[in-house]
Amino acid sequence: MIQDIAPSVYHNEYSPVPPNENDFVFAFDGRTILVNISDGIISCPRVKDLSENERHDLQYLFRIDEKCDFLYTGASKLEVPGFSYETVTSFRRNGPKLMSFAGMTAYHLYVWYSANRFCGKCGSKTHITSKERSLKCDNCGNIIYPRISPAVIIGITDGDKIIMTRYADREYKGRSLVAGFCEIGETAEDTVRREVMEEVGLKVKNIRYYKSQPWGFDGGLLLGFFCDLDGSNEITLEEDELSIAEWISRSEITDEHRFLSLTEEMIMLFRDGKEPGKNPR
């Protein structure tokens, strides 16, 4: 998946250092990012591509191996020859995986920094702290940490069939599984039951956890579950969320070009008959 970058190592600890000439710079404008894409390879500007003044607007993000990544925080939109602003989902369609993971994670932090420039308690301006990854309000002392939203990805199975979906109004138009964010007071298993009922009108049983994945494109932590149909298999589609939801047999599932997402991995696991904890018939 997108976070599987071995033998490289992602260092999430907050240990800011001055930028090096060859460190990468992530410059966002809404849901677009300054990149160069050539023959399926995506890259971002490096510190050496920026002017001295622009380098003053770099915020340390994280380190992968010995190379650090920085966020451009300047008031004006960064422009670098040979680079253009493309949608952040370009990281899903282009390699290398190391850059895709770094870009997704940088976007997650960019959204958090952008959304918390002012304190939610008193409205005063916040500032970046130096000892940990947080924002602090000096007026009331409020400390703000990065937000991670848990969400479930659900493989609903009935024998050799699984429900596959397409979203109704989202940029991503590929195949998906039923999914949704956890609500206040819910366990992840409760979310599975609720989302399945809301989106396709079905009951499920034998809910079992598979694997998790950080998903910075939506600020989420994805929790993968498989479950079995319990009762009628007649789908009632929630049209505000989904354009399609249908039962697909293992033999109808074709090869995926890339295995970046937990959804893709779960679909292919089912295709190969390797989903965990199948309910014996």
C-alpha positions as CSV (number, residue, x, y, z in Angstrom):
1,M,0.0,0.0,0.0
2,I,1.0,3.6,-0.3
3,Q,2.7,3.6,3.2
4,D,4.8,0.5,2.4
5,I,8.0,2.3,1.5
6,A,10.6,-0.3,2.8
7,P,13.6,-0.3,2.9
8,S,13.1,3.4,3.4
9,V,12.0,4.5,6.9
10,Y,9.5,7.3,7.7
11,H,10.5,9.3,10.8
12,N,7.4,11.0,12.2
13,E,9.1,12.4,15.3
14,Y,9.1,16.2,15.4
15,S,12.8,17.1,15.2
16,P,13.0,20.3,13.1
17,V,16.3,21.0,11.3
18,P,17.3,23.7,8.8
19,P,16.5,22.8,5.1
20,N,19.2,21.2,3.0
21,E,19.6,22.1,-0.7
22,N,18.2,18.7,-1.9
23,D,15.3,18.4,0.5
24,F,11.8,18.4,-1.1
25,V,9.4,21.2,-0.8
26,F,5.6,20.6,-0.8
27,A,3.7,23.7,-2.0
28,F,-0.1,23.4,-2.0
29,D,-2.9,25.6,-3.2
30,G,-6.2,24.1,-2.0
31,R,-6.4,20.5,-3.3
32,T,-3.6,21.1,-5.8
33,I,0.2,20.8,-5.4
34,L,3.2,22.1,-7.3
35,V,4.7,19.1,-9.1
36,N,6.4,17.9,-12.3
37,I,4.9,14.8,-13.9
38,S,6.8,13.0,-16.7
39,D,6.2,9.5,-18.0
40,G,4.3,8.5,-14.8
41,I,6.9,9.9,-12.4
42,I,6.0,12.7,-10.1
43,S,8.4,15.0,-8.3
44,C,8.3,18.1,-6.2
45,P,10.7,21.1,-6.2
46,R,13.7,21.0,-4.0
47,V,15.0,23.7,-1.6
48,K,17.7,24.7,-4.1
49,D,14.9,25.7,-6.6
50,L,13.6,28.4,-4.3
51,S,15.0,31.9,-3.8
52,E,16.6,32.9,-0.5
53,N,13.4,34.8,0.5
54,E,11.2,31.9,-0.3
55,R,13.3,29.6,1.9
56,H,12.3,31.6,4.9
57,D,8.8,30.3,4.4
58,L,9.6,26.6,4.9
59,Q,8.1,24.6,7.7
60,Y,9.7,21.2,8.7
61,L,7.3,18.3,8.2
62,F,9.1,14.9,8.6
63,R,12.1,12.9,7.6
64,I,12.3,9.8,5.3
65,D,15.7,8.1,5.7
66,E,18.1,11.0,5.9
67,K,16.1,13.4,3.7
68,C,13.8,16.0,5.2
69,D,10.5,17.3,3.7
70,F,9.3,20.8,4.1
71,L,6.0,22.7,3.6
72,Y,6.0,26.0,1.8
73,T,4.0,28.5,4.0
74,G,4.5,31.8,2.1
75,A,1.6,34.2,1.6
76,S,2.1,34.2,-2.2
77,K,1.7,31.2,-4.4
78,L,5.0,29.5,-5.1
79,E,6.0,29.3,-8.8
80,V,9.0,27.2,-10.0
81,P,9.9,26.8,-13.6
82,G,9.1,23.3,-14.9
83,F,6.5,22.7,-12.2
84,S,2.7,23.2,-12.3
85,Y,-0.2,22.8,-9.9
86,E,-2.0,19.5,-10.2
87,T,-4.6,17.8,-8.1
88,V,-3.2,16.0,-5.0
89,T,-4.8,12.8,-6.3
90,S,-2.0,12.8,-8.9
91,F,0.0,10.9,-6.2
92,R,-2.4,8.0,-6.6
93,R,-1.7,7.8,-10.4
94,N,2.0,8.3,-10.5
95,G,5.2,6.9,-8.9
96,P,7.5,6.4,-7.2
97,K,5.6,5.2,-4.1
98,L,8.0,7.0,-1.8
99,M,7.0,10.4,-3.3
100,S,3.3,9.4,-3.3
101,F,3.4,8.6,0.4
102,A,5.4,11.8,1.3
103,G,3.0,13.9,-0.8
104,M,-0.1,12.4,0.8
105,T,1.3,12.9,4.3
106,A,2.4,16.4,3.6
107,Y,-1.1,17.3,2.4
108,H,-2.6,15.9,5.6
109,L,-0.4,18.3,7.6
110,Y,-1.0,21.2,5.2
111,V,-4.7,21.0,5.7
112,W,-4.3,20.9,9.5
113,Y,-1.9,23.9,9.6
114,S,-4.2,25.8,7.3
115,A,-7.4,25.1,9.3
116,N,-5.9,26.1,12.6
117,R,-4.2,29.4,12.1
118,F,-6.6,30.8,14.7
119,C,-7.7,29.3,18.1
120,G,-11.0,27.6,18.1
121,K,-11.6,28.6,21.8
122,C,-10.8,32.4,21.8
123,G,-10.2,33.3,18.1
124,S,-6.6,34.5,18.7
125,K,-3.8,33.7,16.3
126,T,-1.9,30.4,16.9
127,H,1.8,29.7,16.4
128,I,3.9,26.6,15.7
129,T,5.6,25.2,18.8
130,S,9.2,24.1,18.7
131,K,9.2,21.0,21.0
132,E,6.4,19.0,19.4
133,R,4.1,18.9,16.4
134,S,1.4,21.2,17.7
135,L,-0.1,24.7,17.5
136,K,-0.5,27.0,20.5
137,C,-2.6,30.0,21.4
138,D,-0.7,32.3,23.7
139,N,-3.9,34.1,24.7
140,C,-5.7,31.2,26.3
141,G,-3.1,28.5,26.2
142,N,-5.0,26.1,24.0
143,I,-2.8,23.5,22.3
144,I,-3.9,22.0,19.0
145,Y,-2.6,18.6,17.7
146,P,-3.0,17.1,14.2
147,R,-6.4,15.6,13.7
148,I,-6.8,12.1,12.5
149,S,-10.3,10.8,11.6
150,P,-11.0,7.1,11.8
151,A,-12.9,5.5,9.0
152,V,-13.9,2.0,8.0
153,I,-13.5,0.2,4.7
154,I,-15.9,-2.7,4.5
155,G,-15.7,-5.9,2.4
156,I,-19.3,-7.2,2.4
157,T,-19.2,-10.8,1.2
158,D,-21.8,-13.5,0.4
159,G,-20.0,-16.7,-0.6
160,D,-18.0,-15.9,-3.7
161,K,-19.4,-12.4,-4.2
162,I,-18.5,-9.0,-2.7
163,I,-20.2,-5.6,-2.9
164,M,-18.3,-3.1,-5.0
165,T,-19.3,0.5,-5.4
166,R,-18.6,3.8,-7.1
167,Y,-19.0,7.2,-5.4
168,A,-21.6,9.6,-6.7
169,D,-19.9,13.0,-6.4
170,R,-16.2,12.5,-5.8
171,E,-13.1,13.1,-7.9
172,Y,-12.1,9.5,-7.6
173,K,-14.2,7.4,-10.0
174,G,-12.5,4.0,-9.5
175,R,-14.1,1.0,-7.9
176,S,-14.5,1.1,-4.1
177,L,-16.0,-0.8,-1.1
178,V,-18.6,0.6,1.2
179,A,-16.9,3.0,3.6
180,G,-17.5,5.8,6.1
181,F,-16.2,7.8,9.0
182,C,-16.7,6.7,12.6
183,E,-19.2,8.9,14.6
184,I,-19.0,10.0,18.2
185,G,-19.7,7.2,20.6
186,E,-19.4,4.4,18.1
187,T,-17.0,1.5,18.0
188,A,-15.5,0.7,14.6
189,E,-17.7,-2.4,14.4
190,D,-20.8,-0.3,15.1
191,T,-19.7,2.0,12.2
192,V,-19.5,-1.1,9.9
193,R,-23.1,-2.0,10.7
194,R,-24.4,1.5,10.4
195,E,-22.6,2.3,7.1
196,V,-23.7,-0.9,5.5
197,M,-27.3,-0.3,6.4
198,E,-27.2,3.4,5.4
199,E,-25.4,2.9,2.0
200,V,-26.8,-0.4,0.7
201,G,-29.6,-1.4,3.2
202,L,-28.1,-4.7,4.3
203,K,-27.5,-6.5,7.6
204,V,-24.1,-8.1,8.2
205,K,-22.5,-10.5,10.7
206,N,-19.1,-12.1,11.4
207,I,-17.4,-8.7,11.4
208,R,-13.6,-9.1,11.5
209,Y,-10.7,-6.7,11.4
210,Y,-8.2,-6.9,8.6
211,K,-5.6,-4.1,8.5
212,S,-5.2,-0.3,8.9
213,Q,-3.8,2.5,6.6
214,P,-3.0,6.2,7.0
215,W,-4.9,8.1,4.3
216,G,-3.8,11.7,4.3
217,F,-5.9,12.7,1.3
218,D,-8.9,12.8,3.6
219,G,-7.1,13.2,6.9
220,G,-8.1,9.7,7.9
221,L,-6.9,6.4,9.4
222,L,-8.6,3.7,7.5
223,L,-9.7,0.5,9.3
224,G,-10.4,-2.5,7.0
225,F,-13.1,-5.0,7.9
226,F,-14.6,-8.0,6.2
227,C,-18.1,-9.2,7.1
228,D,-20.7,-11.7,5.9
229,L,-24.2,-10.9,4.6
230,D,-26.9,-11.6,7.2
231,G,-30.3,-12.1,5.5
232,S,-31.5,-10.7,2.2
233,N,-29.0,-9.7,-0.5
234,E,-31.2,-7.1,-2.1
235,I,-29.3,-3.8,-2.2
236,T,-31.1,-0.5,-1.4
237,L,-28.7,2.2,-2.8
238,E,-28.1,5.5,-1.0
239,E,-27.9,7.6,-4.1
240,D,-26.5,10.7,-2.3
241,E,-23.4,8.7,-1.6
242,L,-23.1,6.1,-4.3
243,S,-23.8,5.9,-8.0
244,I,-23.4,2.1,-8.1
245,A,-23.4,-0.7,-5.6
246,E,-23.5,-4.3,-7.0
247,W,-22.5,-7.9,-6.1
248,I,-19.4,-8.9,-8.0
249,S,-18.0,-12.5,-8.1
250,R,-14.4,-13.3,-7.6
251,S,-14.0,-14.3,-11.2
252,E,-15.2,-10.9,-12.4
253,I,-12.4,-9.0,-10.6
254,T,-9.6,-8.0,-12.8
255,D,-6.0,-7.2,-11.9
256,E,-5.3,-3.8,-10.3
257,H,-2.4,-1.8,-11.8
258,R,-1.3,-0.5,-8.3
259,F,-1.9,-1.5,-4.7
260,L,-1.8,1.9,-3.1
261,S,-5.0,1.8,-1.1
262,L,-6.4,-0.5,1.5
263,T,-9.6,-0.8,-0.6
264,E,-7.6,-2.2,-3.6
265,E,-5.7,-4.7,-1.4
266,M,-8.9,-5.9,0.2
267,I,-10.6,-6.4,-3.2
268,M,-7.7,-8.4,-4.5
269,L,-7.5,-10.4,-1.3
270,F,-11.1,-11.4,-1.8
271,R,-10.5,-12.2,-5.5
272,D,-7.8,-14.7,-4.5
273,G,-9.9,-16.2,-1.8
274,K,-7.6,-15.1,1.0
275,E,-9.9,-12.8,3.1
276,P,-9.5,-13.6,6.8
277,G,-11.9,-15.5,8.9
278,K,-14.3,-16.7,6.3
279,N,-17.5,-18.0,7.7
280,P,-17.6,-21.7,6.9
281,R,-20.7,-22.9,5.0
